[in-house]
Amino acid sequence: MRHISRGTNKFCGSCCSDFALEAARSTAEDALLGQTVIRATPDAYATFLARLDAPPQPNEHLHKIMQSTLPWKVK
C-alpha cells in the first residue's frame, strides 16, 4: 500500500500526510452524501416501523409474483 501511496504522492505533488487527509476527507464526504435524512415525529416514526415489521397484505400482484418462475430457472 505504501508504494501505491508514494507513487500517487509523486504524481500529485503532495506529501504523504496531505494525501492521507484528502483521501479521508473524500471518503467521509462520500459517506455523508450517501445518507438520506427523513424527519418524522415519534408517532409517525413508530407507525413507519410498524408497517415495515408487518407482513405484506395478500394481493393479486403479490400472489402472481410469488407464483412466477424465477428468472434464473427459466429454461
PLY file of the C-alpha trace (Angstrom):
ply
format ascii 1.0
element vertex 75
property float x
property float y
property float z
element edge 74
property int vertex1
property int vertex2
end_header
0.00 0.00 0.00
2.83 2.38 0.78
4.33 2.05 -2.70
0.95 2.99 -4.21
0.66 5.96 -1.88
4.21 7.12 -2.63
3.63 6.79 -6.37
0.43 8.80 -6.08
2.21 11.41 -3.97
4.87 11.87 -6.64
2.23 12.08 -9.35
0.03 14.55 -7.46
2.89 16.50 -5.90
1.70 16.14 -2.32
3.24 14.69 0.79
2.00 11.50 2.42
0.02 13.25 5.18
-1.69 15.58 2.67
-2.62 12.60 0.53
-4.00 10.68 3.54
-6.01 13.68 4.74
-7.50 14.26 1.30
-8.38 10.57 0.95
-10.04 10.57 4.38
-11.95 13.78 3.61
-13.15 12.41 0.27
-14.28 9.12 1.82
-16.11 10.92 4.64
-17.81 13.24 2.14
-18.95 10.29 0.03
-20.36 8.57 3.12
-22.31 11.68 4.15
-23.64 12.30 0.65
-24.89 8.71 0.54
-27.15 9.31 3.54
-30.81 10.30 3.38
-32.35 12.03 6.37
-36.06 11.64 6.93
-37.55 13.75 9.69
-40.62 12.42 11.45
-42.45 12.82 14.70
-42.06 9.98 17.20
-45.61 8.79 16.42
-45.06 8.86 12.66
-41.76 7.00 13.09
-43.42 4.34 15.25
-46.12 3.90 12.59
-43.45 3.65 9.89
-41.57 0.94 11.83
-44.79 -0.97 12.49
-45.55 -1.01 8.76
-42.04 -2.23 7.97
-42.35 -5.02 10.53
-45.85 -6.08 9.45
-46.16 -8.92 6.96
-47.30 -7.89 3.47
-51.03 -7.93 2.89
-52.07 -10.55 0.34
-52.98 -9.10 -3.05
-53.23 -10.35 -6.62
-49.97 -8.77 -7.79
-48.02 -10.26 -4.88
-49.59 -13.66 -5.47
-48.65 -13.53 -9.18
-45.04 -12.60 -8.38
-44.70 -15.34 -5.77
-46.05 -17.97 -8.23
-43.86 -16.95 -11.16
-40.79 -18.90 -12.25
-37.50 -17.44 -11.05
-35.68 -15.75 -13.96
-32.52 -17.79 -13.39
-34.51 -21.03 -13.54
-36.18 -20.36 -16.89
-35.09 -22.94 -19.48
0 1
1 2
2 3
3 4
4 5
5 6
6 7
7 8
8 9
9 10
10 11
11 12
12 13
13 14
14 15
15 16
16 17
17 18
18 19
19 20
20 21
21 22
22 23
23 24
24 25
25 26
26 27
27 28
28 29
29 30
30 31
31 32
32 33
33 34
34 35
35 36
36 37
37 38
38 39
39 40
40 41
41 42
42 43
43 44
44 45
45 46
46 47
47 48
48 49
49 50
50 51
51 52
52 53
53 54
54 55
55 56
56 57
57 58
58 59
59 60
60 61
61 62
62 63
63 64
64 65
65 66
66 67
67 68
68 69
69 70
70 71
71 72
72 73
73 74
